Amino acid sequence: MFKLHVPIAATCFLLAACGGGEEAPPAPAPAPVASKPDAPALKPWKEAISDADIVKHGERIFLTKGSNTCNDCHGKDGKKGRLEQAADLTNPAAWDATKAVDGDRAKIDKALIYLISNGGKRFNESYVQDNPDAGWDWSKTDGTSYDIQMFGVTQSSTMGELKKIRKDLKKSGIDLPKDDLVEFGAKAVYQYVRSISESGDPK
Ligand code: HEC
């Protein structure tokens, strides 16, 4: 059976898995390209990022280069930036948010994360209506609305930096879905702003 012998030997040679003398099993179907060895599951960002790390991400977001970024309007140190009207971020006592809710920290946090996520225009249009229990009262502040130049995280330079952070997190095993970029960015940069005001020079 000379004719048969040669092809079997050749198949065994290619299949390395053939046992001596056994018939060559049918070649396994080639693995589809997508099923590389499974990547380890990414951890969700809300569980995987420590408080210290979120402040570091917040600093990176705050210091994003380009125009219409936090540091562009508010200044690299949180004060004396390009826009004179931009709040001094090192002095929470002077913020509208602090006054509008009588200094209630949970209410301030909720309002400012909304403001940083959505900007002043949207805040003015929606925040109080959408959050009747927010305890927000403009009459306790010096103003009647936020300056609509307060853009928050959604401007292109900042969103670009957030996308880079998303990639970096993925490399370190952390999942930040695209849909969470604004929420993550606002929370992180707000934590950072709090860290510069609370650890800053006592006034
Ligand atoms: C294009 C300019 C601009 C950008 C970009 C901007 N802000 Fe503002 N921001 C302002 C102005 C102007 C105000 C003052 C609004 C007012 O009091 O009416 C303000 C107000 C604030 C306040 C204080 C709100 C209060 O209650 O008084 C915080 C906190 C704040 N910004 C954080 C940020 C952060 C964090 C970023 C970056 C993600 C950012 N801002 C980006 C212009 C800007």
Residues whose N, C-alpha, C, O or C-beta is under 5 A from the ligand:
A	BS01	HEC	N68 T69 C70 C73 Q85 A86 A87 A94 W95 D96 A97 T98 I116 S145 Y146 D147 Q149 M150 F151 G152 V153 V189
